[in-house]
Amino acid sequence: MLAERTDDARWGSKVIQRLSADLRAEFPDSRGFSPRNLIYMRSFARAWPGLTEIAQQAVAQLPWGHITVLLDKLSDQELRDWYAGQTATHGWTRGTLEHHIKTTAHLRFGEAPTNFDRILAPGASELAQQMTKDPYVFDFLRIEPGHAERELEQALVERIIETLGELGSGFSFVGRQVPFDVDGDEFFVDLLFFHVEQLRYVVVELKVGKFKPEYAGQLGFYVELVEDHLRRPAHASTVGLLLCTDKNDRVVRYALAGSNQPIAIASYDLLPPAEQAVLPSEAELQRALDDR
């Protein structure tokens, strides 16, 4: 009714303030009738019209605070529904929802190049693909450009809650620099996770700089180590995830074709796409330095 009446030109601009005061006087023990909240209610009614239809939608399962984030941060209704569905399915907190909207998760989820469809069985490959993103966005880290791999690794472990939130629902942290002994030769996995929903280990290797084909071989070797030493009969196949600063997609495809282990290769960013867009490029920075 509020949406319909405020669309009517006969209703003055102060109607929401008056209605807010009337509702709070009528229901003094109730909260949520501020003018700002009434405006959110009106926006909600416009975004998801029809009471019977709303009850069948994912948004009906969300707390009010999550709904206000969807209304504030998104104007496209399809995107609102997509993020509402993901939030309801994975139990995202309000902060996680804001992070995924800020980092355009709808363009990143399931997008990492992989060889899962060739290595894993149908069905299993689709599930494993859903775990991936490209790029991963670690905007919660406070590390300087030119960081070393160990610095990135340390920062991710120190902010493990945020790291798990970006990796996705179901990831559980197993360890950092996990050692494996092969007849006296010792090897160390950068980061090891276990996906509790898919019951599989996920080996994560970190590389600073552009992807090189030999990285795929190294990751495949670590996946085989975990398969041999840690995987149990009830577990699904171990998969590997390589995160690098940059990659040539064609080189990645060749490397994936030559690997016999299920691996994914994705890039990572320390800033969301929107913030990266306003930064000067490397060439622009160099020109500015040359002009000094």
N, C-alpha and C positions, 0 to 999 in steps of 0.2 A: 504494500500500500504506500509506503514511504517513497519507493522508487517511482511509482505511478504519479503520486501527487506532486512530488517535487519536479517532475517533468512538466507539470501543468504551470503555465506562466502566471496563473492567478495566485499561486503560492509564493509568498515573499521569501527572500533570501534568509530570513531569520527563523524560518519554521523549524529547522532542526534544533536550534538553540532552545526554542520554546518547548518543543516536544521533549527534549532532554530534561529540562527543568520539571515538566509535568510528570514524566515517568519516574524521576528520582523522588519526587514528592509523593507519588502514589505507591511506590515500592521502595521505601527507605532502607529496607534490609537487603536489597539486591544491588549488585554491582554490574557495570557494563553498559550504562545508559549515558555515557558522556557523548557530547556532540561528535567527537572523533570516532567513537565506536559506532555510533548510528550511521555515520558516513560509510564505515566499513561494511555494516550490515546491508546498506543500500547497494554497495558495490558487489557484495556477495550475491544478493538477489538478482542483480543484473547479469552476473557472470554465470550463475547456475540457476536459471529460472525453472520453476516447477518443483513443488515439494516432493511429489512421489518419485520424480526422476532423481533428485538429489540423494535420496536414501539409498539408491542403487549405485551411486558413484563413489570413487575412492575418497573424494574430498569429505564425504560424510564421516569418514573414520579419523579425520585429523583434528587435533586441538585447534582452538580458535587462533592461537598465536601463529601456528603454521599457515592458516588460511590468510591471515593478514599479510604474511610474507609473500604468498602467491599473488595477492592483489596489488601489493606495493611494487614488486620487482618485475612482474610480467604483465604484458598487455595482450599477448596472443593467447586465445582460449585453448588452442590445442596444446601449447606448451604448459599452460596451467594444469591441464588434465594429465599431461605426461609426468610432470613433477609431483603432482598429487598421487598418482598411481605408484611411482617409485618410492615416495615417502611412506605410503601405507604398506607397501610390500616389504620394505627393508627397515622400517622403524627409524627413519632418520630423525635426529634431533632438529630443533629449529636452526641451530648453528650449522649443522651439516647441510640442511636444505639450502640455507643462504649461500654456503660455500659452493654447492653444486650449481646453483643458478648463476652465481658470479663467474664461475669457470666454464660455463656452457656445457654442462655434462651431457646434454642431449646430443651434442655433436661428437662427443668423445667416447661414450660408453660402447664397448664391444668393437672398437675400431682398430685395435692394434693388428698389424700384419702378423699372421701366424701360419704354421703348417698343420694346425690341429685337424683340419678336415682330411688330410692325407695320412696322418699318423694314428689318430684316435678313431674309435668306432663312431658311426652315426649316432647322434643323440648326445654322446659324451663330448664330441667335438663342439657341438653348439653350446653345451653347458660351460665348457672351458673357455670358449670365446667370450661368453658373457662376463667373465671375470676381468677382461682386459679393458684398457682405455688407451687412447692416443690423441693428444699427449696426456701424461699425468701432470697435474699442477700442484706443486708444493709451495704455494704462496705463504704458508705459515712458517716457513723456514727463514732464519735470519743469517744467511751466509752470503759472503761477498762474491762478486763475479771473479772467475779465475780460481774457484775453490778446487781442492783436491778431492779424489774419490773418497778417501777416509773421512774428510770433513763432512761430505754429504751423508755418508753412512752414519756418522756419529750424530749429526743433526736429526736424521730421520728416527733414530732410536730414542734420542732425548725427547722428541715430540711424537712418541709412538701412538698416542691416542689419535692425533690428527693424521698421522701416517696411515693408520688402519682405516680411518674414515675416508681417505682418498683412495686407498686400494679397493675398498668396497665391502659390502656386507659379507660376513662369514669368515673373514681373514683373522687368524690368530697368530700372534708372534711366537716363534720358536726360539730363535737365537741369532746372534751376530757373530761373524767370523767362526762359523761352526766347523770344527776340525774333522777331517777324515784321514785315516791312516791306510795307505796302500802299500803293504810290504815294506814299511819303513819310510816311505815317502809321504809327507804330510801335505794336505791341501785344505783350503779354507773357503767355505761358501760365504759370500758377503752377508746376505740376509736370508733367513729361512722362515717360511710361514706355513701354516696348515689351514686349509679351508675346511671349516667344520661342517658346512652344508654339503659340499661335494666330496668330503673325506679324501682329500689329496694334499700332498706336499706341493708347495710352490717355491721354487728356488729363484731368488732375485739377485741379479748381478748388476752392479752400478758402473757405468763408464762415463768419464768426463771427456767430452769431445765427440767427434763424428764417428758413427758406426763403422767398424771394420769387419770384413768377413770372418776373420779368425775368432772374433768374439763369440760367434754362433757355435763354433767348435768347442770353445772353452765352456760355454754354458751347457751344451749337450753333455760334456764330460761330467759336469757337476750333477746334472739331472740323473745320469746313470749311477753315480755314486749314491745318491739318495735312494734311488730305486733299489739298489743292492743292499744298502746298510739299514735303511729305516722303514721302507714300505712294508706293510703287512698285507696278508691276503684280502682283508676286508677293505683295503684302501683302493681308490681309483688311481690311475696312472699319474705319476709325478709330472708336473709341467715346469718349464723354465720361463722367466720373464727378464729380459735384458732392458735396462733403462739407460739411455744415452742422451747426450745433449742435442745431437742432431743426427740425421740419417738421410741417405740417398735411397729412395723407395725401391729403385730398380736393383741396386746392390743388395738390399734387404731380401727381395724376392729370390735372387739367385742363392743367397746364403741359406734361406729357409728351404729351398728345394734340395740343397745338398745335405741337410741335417736329417738324421734318423731318430731324433728325439723330439717330442712335442715342445716347441718353444715359441714365444712371442717376443717381438722386438718393438719397443715404443720409445718415443722421446719423452723428456720431462721438461717442464718450465717452472721457473720460480716466480713468475707473474702471470695473472690471468690474461686471456687474449685481449680484453678491452684495454687493460693498462699497457700491454705491450704495443698496442696500435698507436698510442700517443707518444711513445718514446722515439727519439731519432735513431735512424739506422746507423750501422757501423760506418758506412760511407759518408753519411752526413756528419758524424762526429769527427771523422778524419779530415773532412774539408774544413770544418770549423777550427781544428787544430792547425791546419796548414795556413789558414788565413790570419792566424795570430801574429 
